[in-house]
Amino acid sequence: MDQKNPKPITYRNFDSAYFVKNLNENILMLRTVLDNTMDLNIMPVRIDSIDCAVITIEGMVSTSAMAELIFRPLTELDGSGQTPQTIMDFLCTGCLMSNERILISDLGQAARLLFSGFALIIVDSTACAAAFGIQGYEKKAISSPMMENNVMGSQEAFTEVVRTNISLIRRRIKHPSLRFEMMQIGELSNTDVCLVYIRGRTDEKMVARLRSDLKKIKLDCILGTGYIMPFIESDSPRLLFSQVGFTERPDMLCENIIRGRIGILIDGNPFCLICPYLFSQNFASADDAASKTYFTFFMKLIRYIAFFLATAFPGIYLAAVNYDPEMLNAQLLSNLSASEKTTMLPLFSETLIIMLLLEVMREASIRLPRAVGAAMSIAGGLIIGDAAVKSGLISSPLLIIVGITATASYVLPSINQQMSTLRIMFILAGGFAGFFGITACALMTAANICSADMMGIAYTSPIAPFIKGQAADVFARMTFEQMQDKKTTINDFS
């Protein structure tokens, strides 16, 4: 039945507009809705004197698939005495053009499908359109991880195409309980966002809450993980660390969803969100499963030490030299005193300047092209560091402290933002109040971490609250024999 449309139809009210039984009017409405954009392709087709049209968006469909799955079946209909209704019935039920085929009647859904790589077929005298998924847009090939490098694990990383990422997960978990829920978020972008979880392992209340939080997002566009994270975290502006993790590795996501967590894939972004995420997970690595248990304990200990060095070490050095020099032995104190006499600035100012320079060089090495960035960071560190010491801007011992701090910060790239912030906080606390300031800053940081929880699960689990049998996994890992005996999920931490 023909449905009435609001008059006139524009790009503002197309969501409430419907197809009519006149082909030319339907084409005119689509041109109006899409503002006659240059990448709109409308190909008229005549079958037994019945006018039809195949509509696509240039660059979003595969030309070979369109020739094989669309044009060939349509040409086979010619000369067989078709009517508009029999043609539409053939398209919807009598052919195998595509595994994705939808019968639609409104212009809003038609526009969204066109921009998702579907081809629309409109038949004159029918108030609907048949949509077929023949996506063929350009995409980046599956490559190695950029941030989460490993030695003995998988070398595949997520891509920018959400359906490719879904296939990477499905290849690793071949079980019918694995669920993918697709939704569109963004008033203008209509970005595909996919929830990934295992039914029976993941708490249904957790899934329902996360689904509800995502559907409440009313941003104009969703272009990355940062657009979504504040809406699904509880009390996000107050917390220093994020309760939502991210990964670019399909194997790491699979490990997390097997343990009852939920993944969020975003079309156009090669990183997947994981929630809820615990503080101890920041110190885990993909190589932990391939290492002996004792070596995993050793490497995790190294990562915790690196976290301490990257955040508190410069502040402790500053507090010790300025406020409690008696903590240092006579030889070390004599060397420090001699070095500081050659500099023109107080130690506190030196530390702040060199830490800001460190952040500038780190940012420059990230933003520059990869081939230039590595050379720039090395040259900048050597040339600027050497020149700063010779000119008396900073002392040699401080340069060593900065080198240790910078190296330690590269061990945990997933929390680099938090470590940079904490480093400045500890420097300010140690510079103004000595070890009292360091202690106060450490207590405030610990309180901030301990106050975080997501969906009833404490961020510091399983240490606080202490969960017997799970706490050992924070510093080492369970053996595979223990894993098969105890199928632990995140629900055990609530």
Secondary structure, 3 states (H helix, E strand, C coil): CCCCCCCCCCCCCHHHCECCCCHHHHHHHHHHHCCCCCCEEEEEEEECCEEEEEEEECCCECHHHHHHHHHHHHHHHCCCCCCHHHHHHHHHHCCCCCCCEEEECEHHHHHHHHCCCEEEEEECCCCCEEEEECECCCCCCCCCCCCCCCCCCCCCCCCCCHHHHHHHHHHHCCCCCEEEEEEEECCCCCEEEEEEEEECCECHHHHHHHHHHHHCCCCCCCCCHHHCHHHHCCCHHHCCCCCCEEECCHHHHHHHHHCCCEEEEECCCCCEEEECCCHHHHHCCHHHHHCCHHHHHHHHHHHHHHHHHHHCHHHHHHHHHHHCHHHCCHHHHHHHHHHHHCCCCCHHHHHHHHHHHHHHHHHHHHHCCHHHHHHHHHHHHHHHHHHHHHCCCCCHHHHHHHHHHHHHHCCCHHHHHHHHHHHHHHHHHHHHHHHHHHHHHHHHHHHHHHCCEECCEECCCCCCCCCCCCCHHHHCCCCHHHHHHCCCCHHHHC
